[in-house]
Amino acid sequence: MDLQHRVAVVTGAGGGIGRALVEALRAAGARVAATDREGALTGVDADLVRPLDVTDADATAALLAEVERALGPVDVYLANAGVALGTDPMETPDDLWDTVLDVNVRAHITAARLLLPGWLERGEGYFVATASAAGLLTQIGSAPYAVSKHAAVAFAEWLSVTYGSRGVRVSTLCPMGVATPMLETAGSEDGLSSLAANTVRAAGEVLTPETVAAAVVEGIGREEFLILPHPEVLTFFRRKGEDYERWLAGMRRLQDSLG
């Protein structure tokens, strides 16, 4: 897809990958609506800037309607908002599981439900899910993050299989470490667990959000399902598929070495 004159919506646009996506999409010629939680959008430069709770279906519907009135029908939706909460299932209460699943998975389902009728009628549309390498592999130290990102990849895959022949393109962004507040505040209430962050840093280079955003724009241009700013993720994914038992044993050793 050529992004010139396209209308894009970016969730979680207040910082990190989301803010970089807004800048990269606009540089590619798209008209961009930037959304995030109340108070998180200070300084974001976009064609439309609005607060949005992505877990609120009515608010999402209202936002999409406003975007259409102001900028035109949405061509590209980048479901980038995400949270990293919880650790071991025995220590993570149900309300934290609900929050992670609501933001990282159900918000994608809500957006797709609202966007698909128009996309199918027009014969085109593009859904980009920010998942994480954790969605292809796993996330040591955070069960909710690992499970929700696997689910985000699974839902994107289902969308591609089901609607790809009707013009709906789908990509999943699956990086490893990125220099975002989620990683930089590891160990706090709003960041990854310390073990999860140590695993991410040990796995490979920590990229800038701008590098990741550039990979997304290139991936959309090529209409790639897997957007992998860290190319080694594909190697790890292949090894996992080739010998699951060996891969699991290796991940256990990695966890033990970092724990």
C-alpha positions in Angstrom: 0.0 0.0 0.0 1.2 3.5 -0.9 0.6 5.7 2.2 0.4 8.9 0.2 -2.9 10.7 1.1 -4.1 7.7 3.1 -5.9 8.1 6.4 -4.3 6.3 9.4 -5.2 6.0 13.0 -2.4 5.3 15.6 -3.4 4.2 19.1 -0.9 4.5 22.0 0.6 7.5 20.1 1.7 9.5 23.2 5.2 8.1 23.2 7.6 5.3 22.2 6.7 3.4 19.1 3.3 5.1 18.7 4.7 8.7 18.6 7.4 7.5 16.1 4.7 5.9 14.0 2.8 9.1 13.8 5.9 10.9 12.6 6.9 8.2 10.1 3.4 7.9 8.6 3.1 11.7 8.1 6.5 11.8 6.5 5.2 9.1 4.1 2.3 11.3 3.1 -0.5 9.9 5.3 -3.0 12.0 7.2 -2.8 10.7 10.8 -5.1 10.7 13.8 -3.2 10.1 17.0 -4.9 8.7 20.1 -3.8 7.7 23.6 -4.9 8.0 27.1 -6.0 11.3 28.5 -3.0 13.5 29.2 -0.5 11.4 27.2 -0.6 13.3 23.9 1.2 16.4 24.9 3.4 17.6 22.0 2.2 15.0 19.5 2.0 16.6 16.0 -0.7 14.9 14.0 -3.7 15.9 11.7 -6.1 15.0 14.5 -5.1 14.4 18.2 -7.7 12.9 20.5 -7.7 11.0 23.8 -9.1 7.5 23.6 -9.6 4.6 25.9 -9.1 1.7 23.4 -11.0 -0.7 25.7 -14.2 1.5 25.4 -16.1 0.3 22.3 -18.4 3.3 22.2 -15.5 5.7 22.4 -13.6 3.9 19.7 -16.7 4.1 17.4 -17.0 7.8 18.1 -13.4 8.4 17.4 -13.5 6.6 14.1 -16.6 8.5 13.1 -14.8 11.8 13.9 -11.8 10.8 11.9 -13.9 10.0 8.9 -15.6 13.4 9.2 -12.4 15.3 9.6 -9.9 13.4 7.4 -11.8 10.8 5.5 -12.5 7.0 5.8 -9.8 5.2 7.7 -7.4 3.3 5.4 -4.9 2.1 8.0 -5.5 1.3 11.6 -2.4 0.8 13.8 -3.4 -1.0 17.0 -0.3 0.0 18.9 -1.6 0.7 22.4 -0.3 -1.9 24.8 0.4 -2.5 28.5 2.9 -4.8 30.3 1.5 -5.8 33.7 1.7 -8.9 35.8 4.3 -11.6 36.3 3.6 -15.1 37.4 0.0 -16.3 37.2 0.1 -17.2 40.9 1.0 -13.6 41.7 -1.1 -11.7 39.1 -4.7 -10.9 40.2 -7.6 -11.2 37.8 -8.1 -7.5 37.4 -4.6 -7.2 36.0 -5.2 -10.0 33.6 -8.4 -8.3 32.4 -6.6 -5.0 31.8 -3.8 -6.6 29.8 -6.2 -8.7 27.7 -8.6 -5.7 27.2 -5.8 -3.4 25.9 -3.5 -5.9 24.1 -6.2 -8.1 22.5 -9.8 -7.1 22.9 -9.2 -3.5 21.7 -7.9 -5.0 18.4 -11.1 -7.1 18.1 -13.3 -4.0 18.8 -11.5 -1.9 16.2 -11.7 -4.7 13.6 -15.4 -5.1 14.2 -16.0 -1.4 13.6 -13.7 -1.1 10.6 -14.3 -4.3 8.6 -17.8 -3.3 7.2 -16.4 -0.2 5.5 -13.2 -1.9 4.4 -15.1 -4.8 2.8 -17.5 -2.4 1.1 -14.6 -0.4 -0.4 -12.5 -3.5 -1.1 -9.5 -2.5 0.9 -8.2 -1.6 4.3 -5.1 -2.2 6.4 -4.8 -3.5 10.0 -1.5 -3.3 11.8 -1.2 -5.0 15.2 1.8 -4.1 17.5 2.4 -7.5 19.0 6.1 -8.1 20.0 8.5 -10.9 19.5 6.8 -12.3 22.6 3.8 -13.0 20.4 5.9 -15.4 18.3 8.1 -16.7 21.1 7.2 -15.9 24.7 8.0 -13.4 27.4 10.0 -14.8 30.3 8.8 -13.1 33.5 5.3 -12.0 32.4 2.6 -14.5 31.7 -0.1 -11.8 30.9 2.2 -10.1 28.4 3.2 -13.4 26.7 -0.3 -14.7 26.5 -1.9 -11.4 25.2 0.8 -10.9 22.6 0.3 -14.5 21.3 -3.4 -13.7 21.1 -2.8 -10.5 19.2 -0.7 -12.4 16.6 -3.4 -15.1 16.4 -6.2 -12.6 15.8 -4.2 -10.7 13.1 -3.4 -14.0 11.4 -7.1 -14.9 11.5 -8.0 -11.6 9.9 -5.5 -12.1 7.2 -6.7 -15.6 6.4 -10.4 -14.7 6.5 -10.4 -11.3 4.7 -7.2 -11.1 2.8 -8.8 -12.2 -0.5 -11.3 -9.4 0.0 -8.7 -6.6 0.1 -8.0 -6.4 3.8 -4.3 -6.4 4.4 -2.8 -7.3 7.8 0.6 -6.9 9.4 1.9 -7.7 12.9 4.8 -5.8 14.3 7.0 -8.2 16.4 10.2 -6.5 17.7 12.3 -7.5 20.6 13.8 -4.7 22.7 12.8 -1.1 21.9 13.8 2.0 23.9 10.3 2.9 25.2 8.9 3.8 28.6 7.7 0.2 28.9 11.2 -1.1 28.9 12.8 1.9 30.6 10.5 1.7 33.6 11.0 -2.0 34.1 10.2 -3.1 37.7 7.6 -0.3 38.2 3.8 -0.7 38.1 3.7 0.5 34.5 6.7 -1.4 33.1 7.8 -4.9 32.4 9.0 -7.0 35.3 12.7 -6.8 36.0 13.2 -10.4 34.8 11.3 -9.7 31.6 13.3 -6.6 30.9 16.6 -8.4 31.6 15.5 -11.1 29.1 14.7 -8.5 26.5 18.0 -6.7 26.9 20.0 -10.0 26.8 18.2 -11.2 23.6 19.6 -8.5 21.3 20.0 -4.9 20.4 17.6 -2.4 21.9 16.3 -0.4 18.9 15.0 3.2 18.8 11.3 3.8 18.3 12.2 5.6 15.0 14.0 2.6 13.7 10.9 0.4 14.4 8.5 2.9 12.9 10.6 3.0 9.7 10.3 -0.8 9.5 6.6 -0.5 9.8 6.3 1.9 7.0 8.5 -0.3 4.8 6.5 -3.4 5.9 3.2 -1.7 4.9 4.7 -0.8 1.6 5.5 -4.5 1.0 2.3 -5.7 2.6 4.2 -8.1 4.8 2.4 -10.0 7.5 5.4 -10.3 9.8 7.3 -7.0 10.4 10.5 -7.9 12.2 12.8 -5.0 13.0 15.0 -7.6 14.7 15.6 -10.1 11.8 16.9 -12.7 14.3 13.4 -13.1 15.6 12.6 -15.1 12.4 15.6 -17.4 13.2 14.3 -17.9 16.7 10.8 -18.6 15.4 12.0 -21.1 12.9 14.1 -22.9 15.6 11.0 -23.1 17.8 9.0 -24.7 15.0 11.7 -27.1 14.0 12.3 -28.5 17.5 9.8 -27.4 20.1 11.3 -29.5 22.9 14.8 -28.2 22.3 13.5 -24.6 22.1 11.7 -25.0 25.4 14.7 -26.4 27.1 16.8 -23.5 25.8 14.3 -20.9 27.1 14.4 -22.6 30.5 18.1 -22.4 30.6 17.9 -18.7 29.6 15.4 -18.0 32.4 17.6 -19.8 34.9 20.7 -17.8 33.9 18.8 -14.5 34.3 16.6 -15.3 37.3 
